[in-house]
Amino acid sequence: MADDSESLDRRGFLKRAATGATAAAVPADIRAQDHKHDHQVVPSDPALRTKALESVLVEKGLVDPAALDAIVDMYENKIGPRNGARIVARAWVDSAYKKRLLANAGPAIAELGYSGAQGEHMVVVENTPKVHNLVVCTLCSCYPWPVLGLPPVWYKSAPYRSRAVIDARGVLREFGTELDEDVEIRVWDSTAEVRYLVLPERPAGTQNMTEAELAGLVTRDSMIGTAKVLAPRGGKA
């Protein structure tokens, strides 16, 4: 799980995202002067608009709320980031699997039982001490559902989609991810044809951890590239 400082950075990014792409084009210092008070126009929040639409459909008997809950539960808890975490952990402990994963991700991911719509054509890119990968969908919200579940709100926001390609280092900093200047940042643009998964660096001090324990360290954001995987506090040497 992300620590408190990372959570605050993420909430700050989401707050800025709610103001739309126009606000994102304005320098941060100007935005800070203009938005010192805490407010948000309701129609700018996709979650609220979605909830309103859901309520209308349920009221008219066009949608079964239990069915919606089941779908959300499936993607959040069964087809969610835990699937991707298991893939990452396997690659960390099995060099042969890692080689297959980087060479041809689809079949390697299918070895662990994960496949389906929104994940038919996958590419896995590896973070190293000198290369950090970041995934975005500049056109909409293409996302590998079978391995990461539902995309977070910020991933679909116009500010993230636009700024990730022009100021990747700044966006990462807002998520609490500081990189040395000599680290190359590669931005990958997901499309309807190809979706990307980041293979994070394995943190130091985890050599004695089991595959299941390693999977527990991997976060959704680390597989998008907005975060790194952190070693457990007081980790196992």
Legacy VTK file of the C-alpha trace (Angstrom):
# vtk DataFile Version 3.0
C-alpha trace
ASCII
DATASET POLYDATA
POINTS 237 float
0.000 0.000 0.000
1.170 3.559 -0.677
2.286 5.555 2.345
0.463 8.649 3.612
2.597 11.131 1.672
1.976 9.288 -1.590
-1.754 9.223 -0.879
-1.754 12.977 -0.323
0.123 13.546 -3.583
-2.366 11.357 -5.420
-5.346 13.187 -3.935
-3.773 16.462 -4.997
-3.388 15.194 -8.529
-7.004 14.033 -8.599
-8.185 17.395 -7.317
-6.367 19.110 -10.156
-7.706 16.545 -12.603
-11.255 17.433 -11.637
-10.798 20.939 -13.022
-10.285 19.561 -16.537
-7.674 19.854 -19.262
-7.907 23.653 -19.442
-6.696 24.028 -15.888
-3.854 21.616 -16.581
-2.538 23.925 -19.294
-2.151 26.791 -16.782
1.135 26.976 -14.849
0.946 25.453 -11.392
1.824 28.679 -9.592
-1.063 30.510 -11.283
-3.470 27.685 -10.478
-2.354 27.839 -6.856
-3.200 31.543 -6.679
-6.603 31.098 -8.323
-7.695 27.991 -6.405
-6.743 28.478 -2.780
-10.294 27.646 -1.728
-11.557 24.069 -1.869
-14.363 23.647 -4.379
-15.396 21.521 -7.309
-18.110 21.865 -9.910
-20.226 18.714 -9.671
-20.531 18.033 -13.448
-16.725 17.912 -13.700
-16.602 14.789 -11.538
-17.056 11.644 -13.692
-17.836 9.543 -10.652
-20.782 11.720 -9.667
-22.136 11.823 -13.210
-21.860 8.050 -13.442
-23.670 7.622 -10.125
-26.476 9.921 -11.267
-26.877 7.972 -14.510
-26.867 4.693 -12.614
-29.601 5.964 -10.285
-31.827 6.925 -13.209
-31.334 3.566 -14.926
-32.064 1.664 -11.725
-35.159 3.768 -11.062
-36.491 2.979 -14.534
-35.809 -0.720 -14.030
-33.271 -0.862 -16.853
-30.348 -1.906 -14.654
-30.147 -4.399 -11.803
-27.986 -2.861 -9.027
-27.016 -6.323 -7.784
-25.664 -7.156 -11.233
-23.662 -3.923 -11.261
-22.248 -4.690 -7.823
-21.226 -8.146 -9.001
-19.427 -6.731 -12.041
-17.594 -4.115 -9.984
-16.632 -6.713 -7.381
-15.341 -9.021 -10.098
-13.034 -6.406 -11.597
-11.944 -4.873 -8.294
-11.333 -8.091 -6.357
-11.130 -11.018 -8.789
-9.866 -9.480 -12.034
-8.036 -6.690 -10.321
-4.451 -5.618 -9.653
-3.782 -8.795 -7.685
-3.602 -10.608 -11.016
-0.923 -8.269 -12.286
0.905 -8.493 -8.971
1.084 -12.251 -9.323
2.569 -11.868 -12.810
5.205 -9.446 -11.520
6.125 -11.678 -8.590
6.487 -14.705 -10.855
8.797 -12.742 -13.147
10.913 -11.696 -10.164
11.480 -15.250 -8.977
11.527 -17.111 -12.301
14.014 -15.779 -14.849
12.738 -18.093 -17.587
9.193 -16.829 -17.078
10.437 -13.239 -17.100
12.168 -13.823 -20.414
8.954 -15.223 -21.930
6.926 -12.365 -20.459
9.105 -9.659 -21.982
9.391 -11.449 -25.330
5.717 -12.305 -25.819
3.517 -11.108 -22.990
0.170 -12.560 -24.062
1.033 -16.260 -23.870
3.130 -15.749 -20.719
0.248 -13.981 -18.965
-2.126 -16.720 -20.126
0.122 -19.276 -18.409
-1.186 -17.897 -15.120
-4.774 -18.017 -16.329
-5.310 -14.349 -17.191
-6.785 -13.389 -20.543
-9.894 -11.858 -22.021
-11.392 -8.640 -23.325
-9.256 -5.511 -22.992
-6.166 -7.664 -22.599
-5.870 -9.544 -25.872
-2.660 -7.812 -26.995
-0.288 -7.086 -24.130
3.244 -5.722 -23.982
5.283 -5.783 -20.760
8.023 -3.176 -20.304
10.671 -3.507 -17.592
11.889 -0.835 -15.202
15.623 -0.825 -14.498
17.910 1.432 -12.435
18.343 3.623 -15.529
14.940 3.320 -17.252
11.495 4.044 -15.808
8.355 3.287 -17.807
5.036 5.122 -17.575
1.771 4.044 -19.208
-0.958 6.376 -20.427
-3.808 6.346 -22.930
-3.794 9.742 -24.598
-7.030 9.207 -26.539
-9.342 7.716 -23.909
-8.761 5.112 -21.198
-7.436 1.914 -22.807
-6.317 -0.279 -19.928
-5.459 -3.979 -19.378
-8.555 -5.063 -17.439
-7.673 -8.779 -17.013
-4.467 -7.948 -15.134
-5.192 -4.574 -13.506
-8.968 -4.445 -13.139
-10.834 -1.168 -13.655
-8.805 1.957 -14.486
-8.548 4.572 -11.726
-10.292 7.911 -12.222
-7.023 9.811 -12.574
-5.870 7.529 -15.408
-8.917 8.619 -17.432
-8.574 12.315 -16.607
-7.591 14.812 -19.300
-4.744 16.328 -17.246
-3.025 12.958 -16.785
-3.541 11.938 -20.410
-2.080 15.183 -21.706
0.654 15.886 -19.181
2.070 12.360 -19.000
3.519 12.735 -22.491
4.825 16.291 -22.145
5.901 16.414 -18.491
6.271 12.826 -17.337
8.829 13.667 -14.672
6.564 16.345 -13.222
3.574 13.991 -13.162
5.626 11.311 -11.411
6.754 13.853 -8.859
3.123 14.705 -8.085
2.513 11.014 -7.397
5.437 11.035 -4.979
7.863 9.282 -7.335
11.180 11.116 -7.512
13.675 9.928 -10.108
17.305 10.905 -10.568
17.891 13.144 -13.557
19.952 10.454 -15.292
17.005 8.012 -15.288
15.352 7.849 -18.693
11.544 7.995 -18.656
9.761 6.127 -21.421
6.063 6.850 -21.934
3.922 4.161 -23.558
0.596 5.092 -25.142
-1.988 2.324 -24.800
-4.472 1.880 -27.628
-7.384 -0.355 -28.501
-4.866 -2.678 -30.161
-2.069 -2.770 -27.582
-2.074 -2.396 -23.806
0.985 -2.116 -21.590
1.992 -3.442 -18.181
5.049 -2.187 -16.312
7.316 -4.770 -14.687
8.635 -2.791 -11.689
12.074 -3.203 -10.202
12.231 -5.725 -7.402
13.084 -3.823 -4.226
16.280 -4.575 -2.356
16.154 -6.750 0.731
13.442 -9.087 -0.553
15.576 -12.021 -1.621
14.181 -14.287 1.103
10.540 -13.452 0.480
8.192 -15.982 -1.072
6.439 -15.376 -4.361
3.157 -14.736 -2.539
4.839 -12.276 -0.185
6.396 -10.453 -3.119
3.017 -10.210 -4.857
1.703 -8.507 -1.732
4.205 -5.674 -2.235
3.155 -4.903 -5.806
0.672 -2.063 -6.252
-1.552 -1.131 -9.164
0.268 2.187 -9.562
3.657 0.467 -9.801
2.325 -1.539 -12.760
1.163 1.663 -14.459
4.464 3.321 -13.647
3.351 6.174 -11.400
4.950 4.502 -8.376
7.768 2.171 -7.422
7.474 -1.015 -5.382
8.706 -0.323 -1.883
10.564 -2.772 0.313
8.593 -3.859 3.394
9.295 -1.773 6.452
11.900 -3.573 8.488
12.080 -5.855 5.439
13.361 -9.365 5.202
17.017 -9.588 4.283
LINES 1 238
237 0 1 2 3 4 5 6 7 8 9 10 11 12 13 14 15 16 17 18 19 20 21 22 23 24 25 26 27 28 29 30 31 32 33 34 35 36 37 38 39 40 41 42 43 44 45 46 47 48 49 50 51 52 53 54 55 56 57 58 59 60 61 62 63 64 65 66 67 68 69 70 71 72 73 74 75 76 77 78 79 80 81 82 83 84 85 86 87 88 89 90 91 92 93 94 95 96 97 98 99 100 101 102 103 104 105 106 107 108 109 110 111 112 113 114 115 116 117 118 119 120 121 122 123 124 125 126 127 128 129 130 131 132 133 134 135 136 137 138 139 140 141 142 143 144 145 146 147 148 149 150 151 152 153 154 155 156 157 158 159 160 161 162 163 164 165 166 167 168 169 170 171 172 173 174 175 176 177 178 179 180 181 182 183 184 185 186 187 188 189 190 191 192 193 194 195 196 197 198 199 200 201 202 203 204 205 206 207 208 209 210 211 212 213 214 215 216 217 218 219 220 221 222 223 224 225 226 227 228 229 230 231 232 233 234 235 236
